[in-house]
Amino acid sequence: MKTLFCLIIVTFFLSSSGISQKVIPDNVPANVKQAFMKEYPKAMETHWRMANENFQVMFTLNAIKHAVKFDKTGQWIDKEERINLADLPKEVTASITKNFAGFKAYEAERVATPGKGMLYNVGLEKENEFMEVHFSLKGDVLDKVSKTKKSEWGKDND
């Protein structure tokens, strides 16, 4: 019983160490804010948070939700844009059908990265099973992460 209790505590500690934390804009380095404002001068409803050692800003632009992650030097790491499921490429939709039988997509983002180029992040569900999957433009599964709740979709997993 003690071993189980200790295992639960250790698991909780390890899982909580990767949780993002809100950051007030005054604590975001000037070069990071400048890089963001240069790229998205018309962004609305901005919210900053720390994601590991990086700064992520969530915002709305033209009624579409976005998120951009920057390192502390102001270099962007990834750019996410919420999209309609109908806007997923047919290759991604076919890959979901082929590789995730019985799962249904419920959220999607188009993600730009300097290293991997463009990819798609899709939330999938089947009964009480949830996962977040990254797909290439051709529908290749790049990675997948199980989620305990639907509301965990979009939490950083890279």
Buried (B, 14 or more C-beta within 10 A) or exposed (E): EEEEEEEEEEEEEEEEEEEEEEBEEEEBEEEBBEBBEEEBEEBEEBEBBBBEEBBBBBBBBEEEBBBBBBBEEBEBBBBBBBBEBEEBBEBBBEBBEEBBEEBEBEBBBBBBBEEEEEBBBBBBBEEEEBBBBBBBEEBEBEEBBEBEEEEBBBEBBB
